Amino acid sequence: MDILCRSMLFEGKAIVTAIDCTETVETARRIHNTSKSATNALARVLAMGVFMSAGFKGLKHKLTIIIDGGGKGGNIIVCGDSGSKVRCRMDNPDCFSGEDVHSAQEVIGFNGRLTVIKDFGLKEPYNGTVRLVNGSVDADFAYYFTVSEQLPSAIATGVSLNEDGSVKAAGAVIVQPMPNCPPEIVETLVDVVKNFKDMDGIVATYTPTTLIEEYFGHFDNKPLQPTYPAYVCSCSREAMERILISMGKKDALEIIEENGKIEFHCDFCHKTQTFTKEDVEKIFEEADDKNNRSDNE
Ligand SMILES: [Zn+2]
């Protein structure tokens, strides 16, 4: 089972997060049939989606990450719901389809932007956009946190693949000093972060718990409640029915007249929902009944 562990360091003056999202990334790989190179890049963005949606609470909190870097993989979108339930899509999951694993930078590109939208169900969603630093994910998100959220962050993502392209390990470590963190503690943390240059090797060796113990255990660390990430799509037949109703009966029946059916395809899980003429008539009948009932109440 995937896990995200967090610990307060130095009496809350800094926080470290370590993530194992191996199963989440492996699910994404199977759904989107990604090449080794695409998996390598997508895994890192997914890890950031896991990180950023971990603290979300309630059904209304939604995260969307959009990266349009101009690389071979095309645009990448990662969405997250509370408790690190994430899903993703990318334009070209089969890019660099050979055995060699190309860098995240080559897949993502670096001529473009990273956009983060956080919707807490309020009037206006929070929206932050930065230019990509180099398309490596780590530097791009570190820059985003510093500029858009005023939270200087050290980020290292790691991916290790098996021969057949399946995911052996994927994860990340994120270190964030709080605004009241004294410079000498920041310096100490900067030194520790230097250990994460080979993060691909580290995620294959350590679990989040052993990683925090090994590298941060002597910094008065206080573990917080863990989160359990997973690949979960939010699409459902009910949601598609709501889209149908918003289209209106006339337009819906016109499409059926033309195509014999209406199909909705989900880019995040590749499931297709098909509605026949009978389905559509039943859905509008039920919607009318519901409206009449609420009128009479
Ligand atoms: Zn879906």
Residues whose N, C-alpha, C, O or C-beta is under 5 A from the ligand:
A	BS01	ZN	C233 C235 C266 F268 C269
